[in-house]
């Protein structure tokens, strides 16, 4: 599944139906196909943060490879970033943490999301609209 989340933990786009073993880039390419009725489109001049499974490209910012970036490493060592790449990765990781928290909350609330589904949804789901309310 591909899920795009904003900084307020709201889903902007969801593409279900892909196996967990599918490459991230392949799923994203499929979501952005022009001939999809529900294609994912990155607004001109905007960027989405992506994890290390993706590459930098128009509209997408990934962390630097082979550079420390995990928040736990920084907290445990109580060190400051030494290079601009480490600083970028630290800030990238903090911002992306919203995505991890969002998926964690959804998995906590709905147990079916915690395990792989064996239902064929390709014929049953054509477009999914997700509405999240917070109270």
Secondary structure as UniProt FT lines:
FT   STRAND          2..5
FT   TURN            7..8
FT   STRAND          11..15
FT   TURN            20..21
FT   HELIX           24..31
FT   TURN            34..35
FT   TURN            37..38
FT   TURN            44..45
FT   STRAND          48..49
FT   TURN            52..53
FT   TURN            58..59
FT   STRAND          60..61
FT   TURN            65..66
FT   HELIX           71..77
FT   HELIX           84..109
FT   HELIX           111..114
FT   TURN            122..124
//
